[in-house]
Amino acid sequence: MNLAIGQNIFHGLDRVSASDLYKPDILYTIYLGLFKHMIDWIKAFLKKHGRLQAFNEVWKALPPYPGFLVPQKAYREVTQWQGKEIRNLARCILGVLAVALRQAGGAQAIPFKSALRCLRALVDFNMMAQYRSHTPDTIAYMEKYLDQFHRMKDILLVFRVTKRTQAKVDKQRKEIRRQRALMHERVATSQPRQMRDHDRDEEDEMYMDMIHGESHFNLIKMHLLSHFCHHIHQFSNIPMYSTEIGELGDKTQIREGWRQSNKNGAARLIVHSYCCQHAILIRLLNLQCVKNRGADISPDVLKHLDRTTSRVLPPVICWRILTGRRSDVSNIVDFSRILGVSLEIIYYELIRYSRYNLPIDLCLPEDHSTLQSLPFELLTQLEVPVLTFHGADVYEIHRA
């Protein structure tokens, strides 16, 4: 794509480079960009090869996992994809597609393999782009995945056909069939089937030639992927400039102010309200800091700080309550009380298990007073071994 940045209001400003103002954005470039297009392409690909029902069955059978939202609807029943749903989709779509395309026939093996390679390259590129720090090797991986995606994406070109191109194809196909009907060639009784197969192959070849001539992948968001590696070299990681932060702040900074306003000159009222709230919170934090240093503060201020301390102090950490578990068990002492087992037996079993089953750096302390204060959540964590990135037989422990 031959793109050139023309003159704009930023040209001529001191210490401002107009070409560097754009920053790659994972949310709008990949999730709401390519993955949103990929949803339609994959759906059309599955429908063409008769695998859409298998894909839906696997999609609805996905089990729950920490950080993953189980789909509530079938893949084809989702009519509107938002950023959160597409982010959730990107985590599982490759595995679901691989299961749906199993047991491919002779003619389906090559397109199925190409579609999986294309999607895998895009998913791998997306995962690498989310790294907080990079090395020359990770950047090389990103370039490799992007190059593989561009080489394999032609398998989905047929699903980029516009209505105008489809109308041209239908018109040319009708013209070819009309010319054949006017020829009135007499053929032997053993040849009609061969003639029909030849005509069908000729029409398919004409169709693919026109598709490659008229359809294209000249999408601006697909072109922007080529700037990701250059951005990393110049500005470090990509998530640092993601618009997801602004999207999350939209609720507290804009929507709540809009609801509280009278909708008359709402923009000015929203900004004024948020600035006042922000200034008050900063003031309370400063007073709390002065109080913690032991400075003299008037009783009225102390009384006000006591009423607002829940707003300025760090939130209290609440341990996750597992389904089917009691909510009144927080440590080993509570566990012993509920089960009616002595603390000495529990200490002995924990220490014995720690010595013989856990690595040295993860062993539990053997002091009874320390064991007594350990949160019970530590004993109920789900540990899932996950294969490390590009590692052979090397696993990381993911804790739920």
CORURNOR-V451917 format. One record per pair of residues at least 12 apart in sequence whose C-alpha atoms are under 6 Angstrom apart, sorted by the first residue. I is the first residue (numbers start at 1). J is the second residue. If there is no record, write none. Layout:
BEGIN
i & j
I & J
I & J
END
This chain:
BEGIN
i & j
25 & 242
29 & 221
41 & 159
54 & 100
55 & 100
56 & 74
56 & 75
60 & 74
66 & 400
118 & 149
118 & 152
118 & 153
121 & 145
121 & 149
125 & 142
125 & 145
132 & 237
133 & 237
161 & 215
257 & 270
330 & 375
330 & 376
331 & 374
331 & 375
331 & 376
332 & 372
381 & 400
382 & 399
382 & 400
383 & 397
383 & 398
383 & 399
384 & 397
384 & 398
385 & 397
END
